[in-house]
Structures are given as structure tokens and as C-alpha cells.
Amino acid sequence: MDINDIRSILTVLAFATFMGIVVWAYSRRRRAAFDEAANLPFTEDELPGAARQRKEGKAS
């Protein structure tokens, strides 16, 4: 087994890993979780009580 065989095997393994990630990312079972994650920047965060009072106090 020479260096070219090792390179070929690593190329095939890298491609198989890439295809596995693509299938995982676009699977229908994961769609709901990814849609929820995509909307995370737009959701309102719940602030702890003290932080909420300080923020409301500054806004008034």
C-alpha cells in the first residue's frame, strides 16, 4: 500500500462523511429542530427578576 492508496481511501472517507452530514442536515426529521433554531435570534429572552427590574427602570 503506497501513499496514493492512503490518499484515495481518505478522500472516499471524507466524501462519505460530507454526504452523511448533508443527509443529516436535510432530513425531514431534523427540519422542525432547525426551523426552531433559525428563529432563535428573533425570540424575546426572559430576564431574571433583578435584571428585568433594572432594565425596566432605565427605560422609564
C-alpha positions, 0 to 999 in steps of 0.5 A, a space after each residue: 500500500 503506497 501513499 496514493 492508496 492512503 490518499 484515495 481511501 481518505 478522500 472516499 472517507 471524507 466524501 462519505 462523511 460530507 454526504 452523511 452530514 448533508 443527509 443529516 442536515 436535510 432530513 425531514 426529521 431534523 427540519 422542525 429542530 432547525 426551523 426552531 433554531 433559525 428563529 432563535 435570534 428573533 425570540 424575546 429572552 426572559 430576564 431574571 427578576 433583578 435584571 428585568 427590574 433594572 432594565 425596566 427602570 432605565 427605560 422609564 
